Structure formats: structure tokens, C-alpha cells
Amino acid sequence: MTWTWRFEDAQGNVVEAPDVARGEFPSQSDAESWIGEYWRDLLAAGVDQVRLFEGNREVYGPMSLHPVE
């Protein structure tokens, strides 16, 4: 099974994947490591939140990319 991120705006609408986005990951830890490295780039590209999927199953989300103040 592959792991993917869905990119959304603040209202939950799907946002087209930015150039920095990877399509699929072999494991949850790979997907989470990647988001930890690229969340700032995604935020700068207009992504407000993400959801993680294993195949068609939503694992968690929405997870905001905005820093907590």
C-alpha cells in the first residue's frame, strides 16, 4: 500500500500539488519525514493543511501547516 498527502486550502478544498510535492511514499514514516522537511515550502505555495492517506483510507487530518502561536 502507498502513502500519500492530500493538499488543501484553509476551507478544505483540494489544492494542486506544488512543484516540491512527492506523489507516493512507501511507508508512513517516509511520508511524515518528508512533510517535516517540506511543510514551509508547501505553506509558501498556498497549501494550508494536509491529510495523510494509506491507499484510499484517511489516516489523519486535516493537519494545519501554520505554526502555532
C-alpha positions as CSV (number, residue, x, y, z in Angstrom):
1,M,0.0,0.0,0.0
2,T,1.3,3.5,-0.7
3,W,1.0,6.6,1.4
4,T,0.1,10.0,0.0
5,W,-0.6,13.5,1.2
6,R,-3.7,15.5,0.1
7,F,-3.0,19.2,0.0
8,E,-5.9,21.6,0.9
9,D,-6.6,25.3,1.5
10,A,-8.0,26.5,4.8
11,Q,-11.6,25.6,3.8
12,G,-10.6,22.0,2.9
13,N,-10.7,22.5,-0.8
14,V,-8.1,20.4,-2.7
15,V,-5.1,22.4,-3.8
16,E,-3.0,21.4,-6.8
17,A,0.3,19.8,-5.7
18,P,3.1,22.3,-5.7
19,D,6.4,21.5,-7.5
20,V,8.0,20.3,-4.3
21,A,5.4,17.7,-3.7
22,R,6.1,14.0,-4.0
23,G,3.3,11.7,-5.1
24,E,3.7,8.5,-3.1
25,F,5.7,7.1,-0.2
26,P,6.5,3.5,0.7
27,S,5.7,4.0,4.4
28,Q,4.0,6.3,6.9
29,S,7.3,7.3,8.4
30,D,8.7,8.3,5.0
31,A,5.6,10.4,4.3
32,E,5.9,12.1,7.7
33,S,9.6,12.7,7.4
34,W,9.0,14.3,4.0
35,I,6.2,16.6,5.3
36,G,8.6,17.6,8.2
37,E,11.1,18.8,5.7
38,Y,8.8,20.5,3.2
39,W,5.9,22.0,5.2
40,R,7.3,25.5,4.9
41,D,7.6,25.2,1.1
42,L,4.1,23.8,0.9
43,L,2.8,26.7,3.0
44,A,4.5,29.2,0.8
45,A,2.9,27.6,-2.2
46,G,-0.6,28.1,-0.9
47,V,-1.2,24.8,1.0
48,D,-2.8,25.5,4.4
49,Q,-3.4,21.9,5.6
50,V,-2.8,18.3,4.7
51,R,-4.4,14.9,5.1
52,L,-2.5,11.6,5.1
53,F,-3.8,8.6,3.2
54,E,-2.8,4.9,3.1
55,G,-4.3,3.9,-0.2
56,N,-7.9,5.2,-0.1
57,R,-8.1,5.2,3.7
58,E,-7.6,8.6,5.5
59,V,-5.2,8.1,8.4
60,Y,-5.4,11.6,9.8
61,G,-6.1,15.2,9.0
62,P,-6.6,17.9,8.5
63,M,-3.3,18.9,9.9
64,S,-2.5,22.6,9.7
65,L,0.8,23.7,8.2
66,H,0.6,27.1,10.0
67,P,2.9,27.4,13.1
68,V,1.1,27.5,16.4
69,E,1.5,30.9,18.1
